[in-house]
Amino acid sequence: MELQGNKDKIIEMLKYMDPSISDICTISMDGRVQLYIRSDKNLIPLKLAGDGVNKLLYIILAIIESPNSVILIDEVETGFHYSMYKNLWEVIGRVAQKYHCQIIATTHSYECIVGASEGMKQIGLSEDFCYYRIERNEQENIAYRFSNDVLQTALSVDMEVR
């Protein structure tokens, strides 16, 4: 992070999930190196900062370290409170756009789908966001593509989109 000048950008993105985060650092104690975050002037081991912060950092780093690529995220909502889904998608969208990555994420969560749609709209990426629904019949699986506009319409009338 430091060598590539990305530390401040990563901290800025983590603040969307937890505004109290002000720094990330490594500390070596007894021969063990560990990542810490500074939150409200306290140093907290990253592993104790919560699943959401850890997963978001992992996603951000995966995107930054793999520019111009496709990033696959299975069950993207795992570790995040449903109230944070919109923020989560805003962060993913911003970082993916900056590093020219395509994100393919799976979810079974209606709230995560709503958060993704709203988050992409909030940051002006509605045109770049789409939703695929896979349906099975007796002989094959069929993927149906929905633009964010169509998804927004379906959500506005409480249609089941999962």
C-alpha positions in Angstrom: 0.0 0.0 0.0 2.7 2.5 1.0 5.1 1.8 -1.9 2.4 2.3 -4.5 0.9 5.4 -2.7 -2.5 3.7 -2.1 -2.7 3.8 1.6 -4.7 7.1 1.8 -7.0 5.9 -0.9 -7.7 2.7 0.9 -8.3 4.5 4.2 -10.7 6.8 2.4 -12.7 3.8 1.1 -12.8 2.1 4.5 -14.2 5.3 6.0 -17.4 4.7 4.0 -18.0 1.6 6.2 -16.5 3.0 9.4 -15.9 6.8 9.6 -13.8 6.4 12.7 -10.9 4.7 10.8 -8.0 7.1 10.4 -5.0 4.9 9.6 -3.7 1.4 8.8 -0.3 0.3 10.1 1.8 -2.7 10.7 3.2 -3.4 14.2 5.7 -6.1 15.0 5.6 -7.6 18.5 7.5 -10.6 19.7 8.5 -11.5 16.1 4.9 -11.4 14.8 3.8 -8.7 12.3 0.1 -7.7 12.4 -2.0 -5.1 10.7 -3.7 -2.6 12.9 -6.3 0.1 12.2 -6.5 3.4 14.1 -10.1 4.0 15.1 -11.1 6.9 17.3 -7.4 7.3 18.3 -7.1 3.6 19.4 -5.1 1.0 17.6 -7.1 -2.2 17.0 -5.7 -5.4 15.4 -7.4 -5.6 12.0 -8.6 -9.1 12.8 -10.7 -7.6 15.7 -12.1 -4.8 13.6 -15.0 -6.9 12.3 -15.7 -9.2 9.4 -17.0 -6.3 7.3 -13.9 -4.1 7.5 -11.7 -7.2 6.9 -13.6 -8.3 3.9 -13.9 -4.8 2.4 -10.1 -4.3 2.8 -9.6 -7.6 1.0 -11.9 -6.6 -1.8 -10.3 -3.2 -2.2 -6.8 -4.7 -2.2 -7.8 -7.4 -4.7 -9.1 -4.7 -7.1 -6.1 -2.4 -6.7 -3.6 -5.3 -7.1 -5.4 -6.5 -10.3 -6.1 -3.5 -12.5 -7.9 -4.2 -15.8 -9.2 -7.5 -14.7 -12.3 -9.4 -13.6 -12.8 -9.8 -9.9 -15.2 -12.6 -8.7 -16.8 -12.2 -5.3 -19.0 -15.1 -4.0 -21.7 -14.1 -1.5 -20.6 -10.5 -1.4 -22.9 -9.6 1.5 -21.3 -12.0 4.0 -19.8 -10.1 6.9 -21.7 -6.9 6.3 -24.8 -5.6 8.1 -27.7 -5.1 5.6 -27.7 -1.3 6.4 -24.2 -1.0 4.9 -24.9 -2.7 1.5 -25.4 0.6 -0.4 -22.1 2.0 1.1 -20.4 -1.3 0.3 -21.4 -1.1 -3.4 -20.4 2.6 -3.6 -16.9 1.6 -2.5 -16.7 -1.4 -4.8 -18.0 0.7 -7.7 -15.6 3.6 -7.1 -12.5 1.4 -6.7 -13.5 -0.9 -9.7 -14.1 2.1 -11.9 -10.7 3.7 -11.0 -8.8 0.5 -11.6 -10.8 -0.6 -14.7 -12.1 -3.8 -13.1 -15.2 -5.7 -13.9 -16.9 -7.1 -10.7 -19.0 -10.2 -10.8 -20.6 -10.9 -7.5 -23.1 -13.5 -6.3 -25.7 -13.0 -3.7 -29.0 -14.5 -2.5 -29.8 -11.4 -0.5 -32.6 -9.2 -1.7 -31.3 -6.3 0.4 -27.8 -6.7 -1.2 -29.4 -6.4 -4.6 -31.3 -3.3 -3.6 -28.1 -1.8 -2.1 -26.1 -2.6 -5.2 -28.7 -0.9 -7.5 -28.9 2.1 -5.2 -25.2 2.4 -4.6 -24.4 2.3 -8.3 -27.0 4.9 -9.0 -25.7 7.1 -6.3 -22.2 7.3 -7.8 -23.4 7.6 -11.4 -22.6 4.1 -12.5 -26.2 2.9 -13.3 -25.3 2.4 -16.9 -22.4 0.1 -15.9 -24.4 -2.0 -13.6 -26.6 -5.0 -14.5 -28.1 -7.9 -12.8 -28.3 -11.5 -13.9 -30.9 -13.9 -12.7 -30.3 -17.6 -13.3 -33.4 -19.8 -13.7 -33.4 -23.5 -14.0 -35.8 -25.6 -16.0 -35.7 -29.4 -16.5 -33.0 -29.3 -19.2 -30.8 -26.3 -18.6 -29.9 -23.1 -16.7 -30.8 -19.9 -18.3 -29.3 -16.5 -17.4 -31.5 -13.4 -17.9 -29.8 -10.0 -18.0 -31.5 -6.9 -16.5 -30.2 -3.4 -16.8 -30.2 -1.3 -13.6 -33.2 0.7 -14.9 -35.2 -2.4 -15.3 -34.1 -3.7 -11.9 -35.0 -0.3 -10.3 -38.5 -0.6 -11.9 -38.9 -4.1 -10.6 -37.8 -3.1 -7.1 -40.1 -0.1 -7.1 -43.2 -2.4 -7.4 -41.8 -5.0 -5.0 -41.2 -7.7 -7.6 -39.2 -10.7 -6.5 -35.8 -10.4 -8.2 -33.8 -13.1 -6.6 
